[in-house]
Amino acid sequence: MSSRRVVIAAAGGAAVGLAGLFVTDTFDDALRAVGATPKPLPRPEDTSLMRAVIEDQQRVLAVARGAANAPAVTLLSAQLEQLGATPGTGTGAGDLGAALRTASRHRAIDARAAIAPEFAQVLAAMSAGLAQAVTLT
């Protein structure tokens, strides 16, 4: 029978090992090595970036609605839906072409700031779509 010291030492060693996997960001690799599939969790940095992107896209959508530009409204609404947001219904004033160019630059910067490669690809694609949408104005 194991003594309490052995059990405590083993539990402590396991805790240190797991903490090391988390700190070095290799926990998912360890799970895959034993045949388990890790559940992806969004990084807090990407979550806050997503909120900022949605807020900015809603602002540009309001400008597109204010300009009564149906193709731009359709594009921006689709992009918001792909991010899991409900497109707003408000209108705003402003230069739609400038708003689209600015949003395109911001999405390109956001793509470089994203942690998850998939999120970075989505943001880069959004940037390209917004750049192309300038021709709709």
Buried (B, 14 or more C-beta within 10 A) or exposed (E): EEEEEEEEEEEEEEEEEEEEBEEEEEBBEBBEEEEEEEEEEEEEEBEEBBEEBBEBBBBBBBBBBBBEBEEBBBBBBEBBEEBEBEBBEEEBEBEBBEBBBBBBEBBBEBBEBBEBEEBBEBBBBBBBBBBEBBEBB
